[in-house]
Amino acid sequence: MTFYEGVRVRLTVSDAGRVPLMAAAAALAAGLLAVAVGPLGLVAPLAVLALLVVLSNPGIAVGLLVGCAILFESSSPNVLHFATQQFHDPLPGHYGVLEALMALATCAVLLDSIRRRRVPLRPAPFGPALAALTLALLAGSVVGHFAGQGFNAITEQIRPVLPLIIVPWLVVNVVADRGQVRAAIALLAMLTIVKAALGLVGVITHVGVVANGTTITYYEPAANWLAMTFLLAMLAATARGLPTERAARWAVPLVLACLALSLRRSFWLGAAAGALFVLIFATAPVGKRFLLPSAAVLAAAVLIAVSTGFAVDSQSPLGRRVESITPSRIVANPQDSYRLDEQKNVLAEIRSSPLVGLGLAVPWRETYPLSVTQVTQPGAGELYVHMAVLWFWLKLGVLGVIAYLGYMLTAIAAGIRVFRRHPDARIRAAGAGAAGGLLGLAVVEATATILGTDLRTTVLVGCTVGLLSVALGQIRSSASVAPTSTVADPRPSQRDRRMRQPDRVRNVVPAYWRPDDVD
């Protein structure tokens, strides 16, 4: 309370003081309810307090969404001895916790925009890709409805795709300046390192996902994609000589071991393709020579993946897993052979309806015999497709393919531009890692559909796209201030040396000079 000349009394509550005030009110309400209804009364006010805190701070809401998507696996047991699978079980209404957090973050961003009286920002330059994806979902819903599918079945397939549209919008309205981008990147890197350490502890203690008698780090794609993106960012920083944190450099072997011990062959291939891609644009001069090698790397990786049908389900020890990449082993593996048979059936369905596809929630028919009749559960194999481009084409038509390719290509190009032109070295390295990681994910999706089917990975990719959009906005802002130079050269030119001679009277050397610059 502030006294002003004894005339009036004004009670000022800052943003930092709201939380203690709400905590005191919640504690008082909890005490009264505990007396009235028992121990249950202690929980309700605290839950309401947590809800109010999250709604009043959209940064906390988005952070909770991304953090839960990283930390909580859908499979158990795990080293934390926590049944994380229950975390992803549907809530009343068939919606999961991540979807509830995404809705909560959306409400928090809208309330913050209303309070600040500003229009929410849009994730540029992803507008065309997001619009195409939205229209594709609407078209797929209409086609699926006229094919006889119900509302629940259609929305069941829409929900995993929505984070590609919503999460980038949330991030650009929460992350504003360069410091917040750096903090978000540091948080993602820290959670990746923690995730890798937990996975290795699970392998050592034999507490974790077991496949064919072998304990692996992580089977689900979210953790493996994060590890791959982290490694590619560190590779780009090393190749370009960008500064990185010492903890991040020491964590590289840890994250690399976590990715290797996941025994996911498709992610190994994706990481290799991403590494070649990052090395090309991180070391080669800018120009037309960049485009041809990059296209060759992507085409070769996708061709190898599609022609061999790398599986993501069958697991084995590391040595046998490497040997299983050979074509003879691929043909002998039932799961790998199933994917090749599945492609024949899906392509037959696409040829029957090439423009609009089958529609959402419409299963594909078995025109050609399958080597494995049941992959996971009855009916699941007819809805899932082990190739992302074919899944988007089959479910959303040609517009879905355009939306998927436009989304991925725009994100990869944005990552390259951030690496080349952003003034902050750590954000540049993260942009290169995002570009390489998304290209690696495209290679992985030559044998599996992840975006649009795995909610956790879709949330993380949407967060990456949002951060790239914010970083691109900062590049445009810096270019408008200094259009002649986007990245400051720490070494002054010869003209600057002649114009800025050292002050010999005071014997003062400017701080930006190197020792060999002093005459």
Secondary structure, 3 states (H helix, E strand, C coil): CEEECCCEEECCCCHHHHHHHHHHHHHHHHHHHHHHHCCHHHHHHHHHHHHHHHHHCHHHHHHHHHHHHHHCCCCCCCCCCCCHHHHHCCCCCCCCHHHHHHHHHHHHHHHHHHHHCCCCCCCCCCHHHHHHHHHHHHHHHHHHHHCCCCHHHHHHHHCCCCHHHHHHHHHHCCCCCHHHHHHHHHHHHHHHHHHHHHHHHHHHHCCCCEECCEECCCCCHHHHHHHHHHHHHHHHHHHHCCCCCHHHHHHHHHHHHHHHCCCCHHHHHHHHHHHHHHHHHHHCCCCHHHHHHHHHHHHHHHHHHHHHCCCCCCCCCHHHHHHCCCHHHHHHCHHHHHHHHHHHHHHHHHHHCCCCCCCCCCCCCCCCCCCCCCCCCCCCCCCCCCCHHHHHHHHHHHHHHHHHHHHHHHHHHHHHHHHHHCCCHHHHHHHHHHHHHHHHHHHHCCCCCCCCCCHHHHHHHHHHHHHHHHHHHHHHHHHHHCCCCCCCCCCCCHHHHHHCCCECCCCECCCCCCHHHCC
